[in-house]
Amino acid sequence: ADAFDDILMGEVVEVEGAVAAFTFGGPFDGRVGSVFVTVSDHDHAGLAYLQRHSLMSACAGLEAFDDGTDSGRGGMKQMKQTLRPIRMHTVYSARTRD
């Protein structure tokens, strides 16, 4: 058994025999999970929503999901808001001084 079996799951979507999307994520603990990465072909409208919904549904026992940062991109922020989050948390980052 792989060391990540309990914390990382992935899904791949094929359309007409070609990979059109993939996503990876899983639980942090018994309450919170994360969508680590989702990549989808823009030619398939709504596929990114389907990927996130599918992954979150597979972890139905969790109370909340961290879907990461939108990197300041308006489209990502809009997409995440359409998932109707129950609350948003401030993201902080830190780095060491050189």
QUINORTA-V388517 format. One record per run of one state. SS is the DSSP state (H for helix, E for strand, - for the rest). FROM is the first residue (numbers start at 1). TO is the last residue. If there is no record, write none. Layout:
SS	FROM	TO
SS	FROM	TO
This chain:
-	1	8
E	9	15
-	16	17
E	18	27
-	28	31
E	32	40
-	41	46
H	47	58
-	59	63
E	64	66
-	67	73
H	74	82
-	83	98
